[in-house]
Amino acid sequence: MSIGERYRTGETSMATAYYEWDGYIDGTRTPQPTAEEKKIKLEKYETFPPINSCDKGAYWKMTSYA
């Protein structure tokens, strides 16, 4: 796992890190996630979540290690 690498809903995080929403798996970027959903922290072995406010799978980009 490296900074800037992209992951998708359902994959497992292999590092404790911060991630930022980077679009939806279906190729769209709307509707925008809520502010609370745009940035997440995952612990090692946690699963990347969907965007619950619109029930869509998402891409996540690592921004930094925690």
N, C-alpha and C positions, 0 to 999 in steps of 0.2 A: 504494500500500500504506500502510495506517495501523494504528496500535496498536489492537488489539481486532478488526480485520478477520478474517474467517474464510475458510479455504482448505481444499481437500480433496485427498486422495491423488491423485497424477497431475498436479496443476497445477504450474506453475513459479513459484518464488519470484522476485519482481522486486526484492528487497532482501536484503542480508545482515542477518539478524535472528534473534532467539530466538522460538520458537513453543512453545505448550503444547497438548497433546492436549485436544480439546473434543468428544469423542463419536465414535461410529462412523457411517459413511455409511448403514448399515441402520437407524439410529434407536435402536440399543441403547447401553448404557453398560457392559455386562459381556461378557466378563470384563475386569477392569481391566488396563490395560497395566502392564508392569513399571515400576519407578521410573526406570530409564534411558530407557525409551521415552516417558515422559510429557512430557519437555521436550527440545527439540532446537534446534540452531543450524543454519541453512541459509545457504549462500553464495548470492549473486545467481545466478540461472539454474539452481539445483539443483531437483530434483523432490521434492515432498512425498511422504514414504514411507507405506506401510501400517504397521500394527502387526504386526510379524513374529511375536510370541509367540502370536497367535491368527489370523494371516493374514486380517485384516480391514482394509478401507479406513477412513480416519479423517478427521475434521475437525481442523484446526489453527488456533489463534488466535494472532496476533502479540502478543507481550508487550513487546518492546522491540527497538530497533535495536542491532546489534552494533557 
